Amino acid sequence: MRFSLLPAALLGLLLAGCQNNSTSADDGITAAIIGRHLQRLASDEFQGRKPFTAGETKTTEYLAGEFKKLGLQPGPGGSYFQNVPLVEIDATPAPTMQLKGKGQPLTLRYKQDFVAVTRQEQPRVSVDNSPVVFVGYGVVAPEYGWDDYAGVDIKGKTVVVLINDPGFIINDPKLFKGKAMTYYGRWTYKYEEAAAHGAAAVLLVHDTKPASYPWSVVESSWSGTQLYPENDAPNSFTSSLQGWITLDATKRLLAAAGQDYAQLLKEANSPGFKPRELGLNLSASLTTKVRRMASKNVVAVLPGTERPDEYVLYTAHWDHLGIGPAVQGDSIYNGAVDNASGCAALLNIAQAFAQAKEKPKRSIVFLAVTGEEQGLLGSAYYAAHPLFPLNKTVADLNMDALGSFGPMKDLTVVGFGQSELDDYASAAAKEQDRYIVPDQTPEQGHFFRSDHFSLAHVGVPALYASGRVESRAKGKDFAKQQNDLYEEKHYHQPSDEYRPDMDLGGMAEDARLLYRIGRRLGDETTFPQWKPGSEFKAIRDRSMPAKPQA
């Protein structure tokens, strides 16, 4: 990034104009304060905020220092940090993958045709003459009567897997959830299921529309060092090679096997699909360097005045991609929107609570987590090792990639219909003369792509909401244009950096709305519930204390 830091006074003047009437209240949440934190966290000084780097140290110390300045207490044990043990694997694939067998030989080139990583903690990992099988979407879903692995032994083989869910490409609402992605559509599930069947290697087919991001995002996210949860039994539970291949490479691979991509895609979206042996064998290898260290979640607490043993949780991930391949001369992936924006809002909300004359009755917890970009690692660790009891955690309010193009008329709720937090969001939106809408791109699987999912997965009602659909000043078309521009040009790219012309008024509105929801939750005696039909309701119900019989 070539933009140098502005003086604080000048920055305040520039950002003051970003606010409209709905963001000028006495709680102290302003575009100027959010902008100050955002500009600092997204500066080159923080080196893209990648875990296990100097950028992590600067970021976590900055966040802890800001919480301490506000007079917030550290977490249990007197520390603002929760150690998150992780494994870093720096895997370098061989320049090519080779496919040979009954079909035509084929060579795939690293980064141009494929990317690959490994979770195996060995100096060299290889797949040698592994038979290749096309398994459609790689889904085993008994509730949908679906098994893409039926009738074939996958052990030691390489599977080629489509991204997203059956039904998405053909827009069939009767297949799974139609356009809306389920967890079966996520790359994490694809790898897990393939490993459970004993696959030696997994290659996900990248197609921009069902993946919801271009190949450049795959290349930047899946090359270089990768982080994984520390495991007591490494090498025992994952495939040797996990990778992606381009759509063009997939078509060439299938053609080499005498198969037609369009026909196989049609079959894969039909009930009763059977996996297809391709008559090709794959050989590939990677060399690795392994490091085992602890990253950090940052935690701060405002104790409740009456029920300090009940907790309202705010989350945002502090990490991004660090320093990577240069794009137009810039190699620092600053992550301004993703997710310096969420951390900046988190700090401003913390300031609002800390400076409020009347403190909430319940405790408010502020949690900035690590490793979101590598698979929600920090929030998943917190969910498995909570610093505060989960059945005493009222709700999680999550902030990730807040809009940078001004105040919005809507409040888009990812996972709308899951919990009673929708009602809290609706009430807070009305206070700002806004309306509430469900996520308009459910096929992109946002519900599974940010840290609220880790809390939901263990039963804590979670809200992930921000303005997305309609700009107050410029309407829906402008909002769509800006969202599309970010996804296509800036998401996980060095160009996601702070700019002085950002209109941060929308971030301030979203932060104020989440503050209002947290204030309400912090003073209530009841707990919001998952709605009937939510897959998380049973988990929560089992964890809650039994109610006394009347």
N, C-alpha and C positions, 0 to 999 in steps of 0.2 A: 504494500500500500504506500502510495507516495504523498498522502495528505498528512501534514503535520498538525499537531494539537493546537487548537485555538486557545487563547487566553480565556479563563473561566468567565470573566465579565462579558466579553464579546459573545461567547457561546450562549450565555443567559439571554442577551438581547436578541440573538438570532432565533432562539427557540421560544421566546415569549409569544411571538406571533403565531406559533403553532397551536395555541390553545383557543378554544371557543368558550362560550359561556358555561357549557356543561362541565368544563374542566377547571373552572375557577371557583373552588370552594375552600373551606377553612381547614381541610384535613392535611394540607401540605403536599398533596400529590400533584405534580406539575410536569409538563413536558420538559422544562428546563432542568429539573433534577434528574429525571430519567435520562435525558440527553447527556448530562455530565457523566453519569455512570457508564452509559452505553459507549460514549466516545473513548473513555479510558479503557474499558474492558476489550474493545475492538481495535485498540491501537497496536502498532507493530511491537511495542514494548512487551506485550503479552504473548507474542509469537504464535498466535492462533490457538492458544489455550489447550494444547494437547496434553493428556495425562502422561506422567513420567518424564516431563520435560521441565525446563526452567519456566516455561509458560504456566505450568500447573502451580508451581510454587508462588509465582507472582499473583496468580488469580485467586488462589485459596487464601493467601495472606491478605489480599485486598478485601475480599468478602468478609473474612473474620474480623479484620480491622474496622470495617464499616459497622458491622454488628456491635462490636465492642464500643465504638464511639457513641452509638445510640443507647448504650446502657443495657442492652439485652444480655441475658445470662447465657453462658455456654451450655452445652449438653451435659448429660450425666457423666460424672467423673471429672467435671471441671474443664472440659476441653471443647473448643469450637469445631473440632475435627472428629470424624468417624473414619477410621482406617478401613479401606476396601481392598483386600488382597486380590491382586490380579496377576495374570501371566501375560507378558508381552512377547509376541513371536514376530520376528522380522523374517519373513519368508521371501525368498527370491526364486521365482519359477525359472526353469530352463526357457530359452528363447522360443521354443516351439513345443507343441503337442503333436504326436504322431498317431494317425489312425490307419490301421492296415487290417486286412482280412479277406473275406470273400468279395467284398466290394472294392471300389477303387481306392487306392491310398490317398490320404489327405493330410496336409500339414497346416496346423493352426498357429498363428503368430501371437505372442504375448502382447497384450494391450490393444493390438489392432483387432484380434479375433476373440481373445479370451483374457480373463484375469483369474488368478487362483491364489488361495491361501491354504493354510493347514492349522489344525489345532493340535497336531501331534508334536510332542516335545522331544524331537530327535534331530540330530544334525542334518540328516538328509531323509527326505520322504519321497517315495516313488510309487507309481502305479505302473505295472508292467503287463502288457498284453491283456488288459482287462476288457472282457466282452461288454459292448455298449448296448444298453436297452433303453428304448423310449417308453417312459411310464406316464405320459400325459401330464396331468397336474400333480402327480405324486401324492395323492390324497387318500387316506383311509378314514372314512367318515360313516360309521354305522348308522347314525341318525338320518343320513341322507341316502342310505343304501348304496354307498359308493366305496369301491376298493380298486385303486389304480395298480396295486401290486398283486392282484389276484392271479393265482396260477403260474407264477414265475419265481424261481429262486434267484434272489438278487445278490447273495453273499459273494463278495469279491469282485462284483461287476461295477460298471460305471452307468449311472442313470442320467438321462437327459430329461429335464423337467420344465414344464411351462410355468410361468409366474402367474399369480392371481388365482382366481377360482374358476371352476367350470361354470359356464353360463355368462361370464362377463363379455367375452368376444361376440357371442351371438345374441347377447342382451335378452336372455331367457329368464324371466322372474321366477320360473318354477325350478330352476337349478340353483341349489344352495340359496343364497339371498339375492340372486340376480346380479344387479349392478353393484351392490354393496359387498365389499370384501369381508370375508370371515377370517379368522385366524389361520384357517387352512390355506389362505392365499399368500401368507407372509413367507419371506425367504427363510426366516428362522424355523418355521414349521417344516418346510421342504427339506432342510438339512437334517433336522431331528428325525423325521420319519424315514428318510433314506438310511441314516445311520442305524436306526432301530432294525431295519431289514438287512443290515450287514453290507451295505454298498461300500465299495472301496473308494469311489469318487462320485461327486454330484456336480452336474453342470446345469445351472439355471439358464433358461433362454431369456435373453433380454429383448423385450419389445417395449418401446417407449410408452405407448398408451396404457397397457395393463400394469406396467411397472410404475408409472407416473413420474418417471424422471429419465433423462437422456443417458446415453452410454458414458458421457463424460463424468457423470456423477458416480456411476459404477466404477469407472477407472480410478477416480480420485479416492473413493471410499474403500476400495478393495485392493489397493496396492500399497506397499510399504508396511510398516509395523501395524499389527492388530492386537487388540486387547481381548482377553477372555477371563471368565471367572476362574479363580484358583480351584483346582480339583485335586483331591487326595489320590486319585487313581488316573493320572494322565495317560493318554493313548488308548483308553479302554472304551470310549463311548462315542467317538465320532469317526466319520469317514476320513481316510488319509488326505484326500484333496477335496476342497470345497471351492467351486468357481462359478463364473458366469461366462456365457458365450453370446456373441452378437446374433441378431436374427439372421443376418446374411450368412454368418458361419454355420448356423444351424441348418439353413436351407442347403448349403453346400455339403454338410455332413450327411444329411438325409438323402440327398441326390447321389452321393457316393455309395450309399447303401441301397440304391434303387428305389427309394421312397419319395413320396411327394409331400412337402410340408403342409400344403393347403388341405390335402385329404386327411393326413394324420391329425391336423388341428380340428377338423370337423368330427372325426371319430372320438377325439379326446373330450369333446364337449357333449358326447352322447352317453346316456346311461348304458352300462354293460361294456364300456371300453375295456379292451384287453391290452396289456403291455406288449411291445413289439421288439423282439430281438433283431438287431440291425446287421449282424454279420460282420461287424467291425470290432477291432480291439484297440484300446487306447493305451498309449505309453506316455507318461509325463513324470516330471520330478521337480522338487523344490529343495533348496538348501536353506537352513534356518539358523537364526540366533535367538536364544531364549533368555528372558530375564524375568525373574519373579520379584515383584515389589508390591507396595501398597500405595494406592491412590487415596484421595480423600473426598468424602462428603463434608460439606460445611454446614454446621447446625447452630442455631441460636433460638432462645426461648424468651418469651414474655410471659411470666407466670400469671395464672388467673387469680382473680381476687377472691372468688368463692369456691370454685371447683377446679383447682389447679391440676387435679389428676385426670382431667378430660382435656383433649387436645384438638385444636383446629390446625391442620397442616397446610402450608404453602410450599410448593415445589417449583424449581426451575433448574435445568442442567447448565452447568458452567462450561462444559468442555466443547471444543470444536476439533478441527482436523490438523492443526499445527502448521508445519512447514512441509510443502509437498511439491509436486511437479509445477514448474512455472507456466503460467498462462499469460501471454502478452507481457512478459517480463516481471510478473508478480508471483512470488512463491509462498506468500503468507496467506493462509486461509483464515482470515480474521473473524468470520462468523458474527457479523454485527447484528443482523436480524436473528440468526440461528447460532447462539441464543444469548448474545449479550443483551438483547432486548428483554428477555424474560428475567435475567439476573438484575438488570437495572430496575425493572418494575418491582421485583422482589425486595430490593433495598429500599425503594421509595415507599412501598406498603409497610415494610418494617418500621420506617421512620414515622409514618402516620400513626401506627399503633403505639410506638414508644412515646410520641409527643401528645397523644390524646389525653385530655384532662381526666376523662373517665375510662379506666382500663377495663377490658373485658373480664367476664366472670370465669371463663375457661382460659386455659393456657393457649397461646398462639406459638406455633413452631415454624421456623423458617429454615428450609432445607434446600441447599444448592448441591446438586448431585453430580457425580463424575460419570464418565463412560456412556452417556446416552447415545452418542454417535456410533458406538461399537456394539449396541444391542441392549440399551437400558441397564447397563451394568451396575451403576451406583444405586439407582432406585430399587433394582431387584435385590441387591445386597441389603439395603435398608429394610425391604419387605421381609427378607428372611432373618434379619438380625435387627429388629426394630429397637430404637432407643426409648420409645414410649409404647405402651401396650396398644396393639392394633384394635382390640375391642373397646379401648377407651379413646381411640382416634375418631373424631366425629366425621371428618371428611378431609379429602385432599383437593386443593385448588391449585391447578397446574398452569404454568405459563411457559409457552414455547413459541418462538418465531412470531412475535407480535407485529402487526402491520405498521409500515413506515410511510404510508401515504395519506395520513390525515384521519380525522374523525369519521366514524362509520355510523350509518343509520341502523344497521343490523347487529345482532349478537349471534354468531354461528356457534352452535353447540355440537362438538364432536361426540358421537355416541348418544345423541338425543333419544329420550325414551327409556334410558336405562335406570335412572334414579330420580328421587324427589328433588335432587339438586336442580333439575330443570325448572322447578317452580320457584326456587330461590333466584335463579338466573333471570327468569321472566320478570319477577317483581323488581329486581335491581335494574333491569333494562328499561322498564317503564319509567323509573325515576329519571332516566336520562333521555326520555323520549325516543327510545329505540325499540325494535321488535326482535323477537327471538326466532331463529330458524334452525333446522337440522343441517348438518354438514351437507353441502351441495355436491361433494365429490367423494361419496362413500367408497367408491371403487379404489381409491388410493390408500385405504386402510389406515387413516390417521389415528384411529382409536388404538391401534396396536403399535404406534410409532413414537409415542412420547411417554414420559415417566408416570403419568397418571395410571397407565395400564398396569404397572407393577403393583400399585396400591390396590387397584380394582381386583387384580388377580388374587389378592389375599383377603378380599371382602370389604375393603374400605371404600365407601361411596366417593367417587372422584368426578371432578368437573374440569373439562378442558374446553375453554370457550374464549372467543375473541371476535372482533369485527372482521368480516371477510367479503361480504356480498355487495353492499351498497354504500358508496361514499356519500357522506352528507352533502358535500358541495358539488360532486361531479357524477353521481349516479352509479348504476350497476355496470354499465359497459366499461367505465373507467376502472372500477374495482377489478373486474375480470381481466382487463388488459394488464393491470399492475401485478396481479397474482400470477398470470401466465408468464409475464416477463421475468419475474423472480424465479419461478420454477425452471424456466428454459435457460436463463442466462446467469443467474447468480447463486442458486442453491448449490451448496457444497463446492463453490468456486472462490478463487481469491477476490473476485469482484463483490462478494458479500461483505462490504466494508462501510464504515461510517462515512456519511457525506453531510456537509453542513446544510444542504437543501432538503434533507429529510423532514417530513412533516410528522412530528411525534405526538401531535394532539390525540390521535387515535390510541396510542399506547397509554397515554395518561387517562383517557376515558376507560379503557379496559382495566387498567390498574385500579382506578377508583371503584369501578363496578365490583371487582373481586374483593377489594377492601370492604365494601358495603356488605357483601355476602358473608365475609369472615366475621364482621362485627355482629351480624345477626346470629350466626352460628355460635359465636363466642359468648353470647348472652342467654341463649336458650337452654332449656333443660332436656329437650328431646334430641333424638338422633335421627337424621334423615335416613330414609330406607331405600333399598333397591326396589324397583317396581316388579310386580309379578311378571314372570317370564324372563327376567334377567338371569343370565348364567351365573352371576355373582351373588345372587340373593341367598342361596343355600349356604355358601361359605360364610357369609356375614351372620346369618341366623344361627349357625352352629357355634360361632365364636362368642356370641353375646350371652351375658348372664341370664339364667332362666328367670322369668317373671314370677313373683309369688302368686299362688292360687288365691282367687277371691273367696 
